[in-house]
């Protein structure tokens, strides 16, 4: 079975439906970049992602109101 490592960088400037580059590093050292589209579709989904998911996001909102 071939081993490979994939990485992508999702910075603070992430936008819905943004085009990104997926970097694949193969076991033999070869590197390939593949264009992909971010499937975070809305601004609120970006907030969820940046907070680590919907549950942490909602809990932070509740704590902020308390």
ZIGIQUI-V550603 format. One record per pair of residues at least 12 apart in sequence whose ideal C-beta (glycine too) atoms are under 8 Angstrom apart, sorted by the first residue. I is the first residue (numbers start at 1). GAP is how many residues later the second one is. Records with the same first field share a line. If there is no record, write none. Layout:
I=GAP + GAP
This chain:
2=24 + 25
3=23 + 24
4=20 + 21 + 22 + 23
5=19 + 20
6=16 + 17 + 18 + 19
7=15 + 16 + 18
8=12 + 13 + 14 + 15 + 28
10=28 + 39
12=38
14=24 + 26 + 32 + 35 + 36
15=23 + 31
16=22 + 24 + 25 + 26 + 27 + 29 + 30
17=20 + 21 + 22 + 23 + 24
18=19 + 20 + 22
19=16 + 17 + 18 + 19
20=15 + 16 + 17 + 18
21=12 + 13 + 14 + 15
22=12 + 13 + 14
